[in-house]
Amino acid sequence: MELTHIRRFYNQHCRFKLRSGKEVFGVVWEVDHGGSTRLFFASVRDYERFQSDPGQPLEVVPLQPDEIMAAESIAS
């Protein structure tokens, strides 16, 4: 997917279909890192914990936009 299409799914609980064929459930967000933009994925639980206490260790997966083939919001 193009980054412009992915942005509407940032910071919300979604289902993502990856190029590898896997379906994962979680949250994607963007971080500006020295002039370049990076995408990260985490489970909803880890993401919510990070939002409430950014000092907590967090298991995240860096993603490239072209790894995401489809996205669907499942946030309530």
N, C-alpha and C positions, 0 to 999 in steps of 0.2 A: 504494500500500500504506500501511497505517497504520504509524506509527512503532513501535508495540509489536511488529508483525510483522517489521519490518526489523531490529530490534535483534538478533535471533538470528543474523543474517548478518554482524554487525559483525566487522571485523578478520580476515576469512577470505576466501580466494580463491573468488569466486563469478561466476556468469553472471547478468547483470541484463537484463531486458527493459524498455526505457524507453517512456514514453508516445508518443514520436516514432516508435516501431517499431524503433528500433535495438536490437541486442543488444551489450552490452559486457561485457568480462571484466576483473575487477579486485577492488578492496577498497573497502568503504565503512566509514567510522567517524564517530563523533559527537564534536563539540567543544562544550563549554560556554563560551559567549562572553558574559560579562556578564549572566547570567540567562536568556539565550536559547540554544537548542540549534541547532547547525548541522551538516549532513551534508556530508561530502566524499567524493569518489571519486578514486582513482588506480590506475594499473596496478599489478600485483603487484610488478613490479621496482622502481618508484618507491617504493611503500609499504615494501618490505623495506629499501631504501636509507635511507629516512627513519627506520625503526626502529633501524637500526644507527648512524646519524649524523644526528640531527635538525637539525644546522646546514647540511646540504646543501640546495641549491635543489631544490624539488619542484614538479612540475606537477600541480596538483590541480584538480578541477572541483567547485564547490559544487552540491549537489543539494537539491531539495525532496522530501520523502517522497512526495508525490503524483506525482512524475515516474517513480517505480519501480512498474512494473505487476506484475512477477514477479521472483523471485530463486531461485537454485538454488546450493547450496554445491557446489563442485568441489574443495574442499581434500582432500588425501590424509591 
